[in-house]
Amino acid sequence: MKYTALTKPLHDYICATFPAEDDFLRRLKADGEAVGMPPIHIAPEQLAFVQTLLRGINARFVLEIGSLAGYSAIGMARALPEDGKVVCFEKEPTRAEFIRQKAEEAGIPHKIEVHAGDAKHLLENFRPEHEFDFVFIDAEKAGYVRYLELSLPLLRKGGMLCGDNTLAWGNVFDANSTDKTVQALRAFNHAISKHPELSGCLVPIGEGMTLAVKR
Ligand SMILES: C[S@@+](CC[C@H](N)C(=O)[O-])C[C@H]1O[C@@H](n2cnc3c(N)ncnc32)[C@H](O)[C@@H]1O
């Protein structure tokens, strides 16, 4: 087995060399926690990674499922052209409103559109005017396979889909796990690996990101 374990000095080096997080995003996290939101945003190096992917595929429209305080949404919006947009689905209305406020403060309200409610219900009736270039799934893990089914028809060919936390906190290998989250993430990874329209991989960054391109 050939790999380099991620140590704290290595992590610090990566984040310092390819910084994606500025004072605004650091303050956004602190402001979210101050109003009771959990610190479960993607990691800064994951944001740098996703921004690089978005730029690489010339993404204009991004669909995000699970947005919390808007850290990843605003971070992704920064990697889009001026006429690009991140469309967020966030279950909690207070979080949805928080994201709208932060998008204003960031000076990019035109690049963030927030829909409040359960993404599974909202997506069933969602008829966007354009196809998406990138789908980011980061809501409740039990819904991941359904989010894959609902969002894939909205993704353009050559577009990418990404799900977060897909190492299941180190337990994704365990086929006998009775933990529902582990089972859900295993089912998501399996669905992507076997999907006839997708080519994918699992990148061990942060808590793990499963990536796929639509063929
Ligand atoms: C891990 S956080 C998202 C973090 C965010 N992507 C970031 O990195 O900044 C998960 C979010 O998904 C939301 N969520 C959970 N279930 C949902 C559902 N069924 N529909 C929409 N949002 C949901 C939660 O309210 C929470 O804010």
The ligand as an SDF file (V2000), in Angstrom:
LIG
                    3D

 27 29  0  0  0  0  0  0  0  0999 V2000
  -22.8570   19.1780    6.7570 C   0  0  0  0  0  0  0  0  0  0  0  0
  -24.0090   20.4840    6.7500 S   0  0  0  0  0  0  0  0  0  0  0  0
  -23.6350   21.3140    5.2340 C   0  0  0  0  0  0  0  0  0  0  0  0
  -22.3080   22.0140    5.2610 C   0  0  0  0  0  0  0  0  0  0  0  0
  -22.0670   22.9030    4.0720 C   0  0  0  0  0  0  0  0  0  0  0  0
  -22.1740   22.1540    2.8340 N   0  0  0  0  0  0  0  0  0  0  0  0
  -20.6950   23.5020    4.1740 C   0  0  0  0  0  0  0  0  0  0  0  0
  -19.7170   22.7570    3.9630 O   0  0  0  0  0  0  0  0  0  0  0  0
  -20.5780   24.7110    4.4520 O   0  0  0  0  0  0  0  0  0  0  0  0
  -25.5230   19.6670    6.3890 C   0  0  0  0  0  0  0  0  0  0  0  0
  -26.7180   20.5760    6.1960 C   0  0  0  0  0  0  0  0  0  0  0  0
  -27.7130   19.8140    5.5310 O   0  0  0  0  0  0  0  0  0  0  0  0
  -28.9540   20.2430    5.9940 C   0  0  0  0  0  0  0  0  0  0  0  0
  -29.9370   19.1800    5.7220 N   0  0  0  0  0  0  0  0  0  0  0  0
  -30.1140   18.0090    6.3980 C   0  0  0  0  0  0  0  0  0  0  0  0
  -31.1090   17.3010    5.8560 N   0  0  0  0  0  0  0  0  0  0  0  0
  -31.5870   18.0380    4.8080 C   0  0  0  0  0  0  0  0  0  0  0  0
  -32.6340   17.8490    3.8770 C   0  0  0  0  0  0  0  0  0  0  0  0
  -33.3870   16.7570    3.8920 N   0  0  0  0  0  0  0  0  0  0  0  0
  -32.8280   18.8040    2.9380 N   0  0  0  0  0  0  0  0  0  0  0  0
  -32.0470   19.9200    2.9050 C   0  0  0  0  0  0  0  0  0  0  0  0
  -31.0660   20.1500    3.7820 N   0  0  0  0  0  0  0  0  0  0  0  0
  -30.8270   19.2260    4.7270 C   0  0  0  0  0  0  0  0  0  0  0  0
  -28.7450   20.4930    7.4710 C   0  0  0  0  0  0  0  0  0  0  0  0
  -29.7560   21.3550    7.9840 O   0  0  0  0  0  0  0  0  0  0  0  0
  -27.3390   21.0790    7.4870 C   0  0  0  0  0  0  0  0  0  0  0  0
  -27.3970   22.4860    7.5130 O   0  0  0  0  0  0  0  0  0  0  0  0
  1  2  1  0
  2  3  1  0
  2 10  1  0
  3  4  1  0
  4  5  1  0
  5  6  1  0
  5  7  1  0
  7  8  2  0
  7  9  1  0
 10 11  1  0
 11 12  1  0
 11 26  1  0
 12 13  1  0
 13 14  1  0
 13 24  1  0
 14 15  1  0
 14 23  1  0
 15 16  2  0
 16 17  1  0
 17 18  1  0
 17 23  2  0
 18 19  1  0
 18 20  2  0
 20 21  1  0
 21 22  2  0
 22 23  1  0
 24 25  1  0
 24 26  1  0
 26 27  1  0
M  CHG  2   2   1   9  -1
M  END
$$$$
